[in-house]
Amino acid sequence: MTNTAIVSMMICEAPRFVAGRCVVSASDAVWEPVETLPPELRSVVSDELLSGSVVYPGALQATDINITRVARRLGLFLCFRAVETDALSALEIQPASDIYEELSDQLIPVGWDVCSGNGWLAASCHGIYPFDPFVGPNSDNLDLDINDFALLRNLEDCRQCCDLNNQEIPEHAPWFPVAIYLMESDVARLK
């Protein structure tokens, strides 16, 4: 997924399966993060703004490359959120780009989500999206390609979905594309 930058991550238990799809998302309302961050992970993450104190496992920055090893040992999944580089200025986040660059060869892009704000409000729960993460396909007759992760398969469809949400739900605008990356080893565990 070219021209994207990882801006945030969350640490989650295994995702749910709905209508034959493994449901992952940028939204913590869809793919819930762990309730309490295990002590072993506290030394390899920071809050989303890199202020150091971790209050919530759904809005984090990796601070150490060892996060992958620790999360895998604990049986947890890492969900990385990336936005197009021209959208970075709209989000008030300081990504840990050096760590994410080191991890890039272990990450696999699994699809596109549609979100609003840096609270990661997902269209699948709070907007118009072709797949309900709790029920399955929507009957909105949206002709958009959803993949096995319940995400939009391509950026063109994602932008179309963003435009629709911006028109129909302007109170949450702007809606923007969010690329979801998972660790290669996590994708293998999910298949």
JOUR-V322188 format. One record per run of one state. SS is the DSSP state (H for helix, E for strand, C for the rest). FROM is the first residue (numbers start at 0). TO is the last residue. If there is no record, write none. Layout:
BEGIN
<<SS | FROM | TO> <SS | FROM | TO>>
END
This chain:
BEGIN
<<C | 0 | 2> <E | 3 | 11> <C | 12 | 15> <E | 16 | 17> <C | 18 | 19> <E | 20 | 21> <C | 22 | 31> <E | 32 | 32> <C | 33 | 37> <H | 38 | 41> <C | 42 | 43> <E | 44 | 46> <C | 47 | 58> <E | 59 | 61> <C | 62 | 65> <H | 66 | 72> <C | 73 | 75> <E | 76 | 83> <H | 84 | 89> <C | 90 | 95> <H | 96 | 105> <E | 106 | 115> <C | 116 | 119> <E | 120 | 121> <H | 122 | 125> <C | 126 | 129> <E | 130 | 131> <C | 132 | 134> <E | 135 | 136> <C | 137 | 144> <E | 145 | 145> <C | 146 | 150> <E | 151 | 151> <C | 152 | 153> <H | 154 | 167> <C | 168 | 168> <H | 169 | 171> <C | 172 | 173> <E | 174 | 182> <H | 183 | 189> <C | 190 | 190>>
END
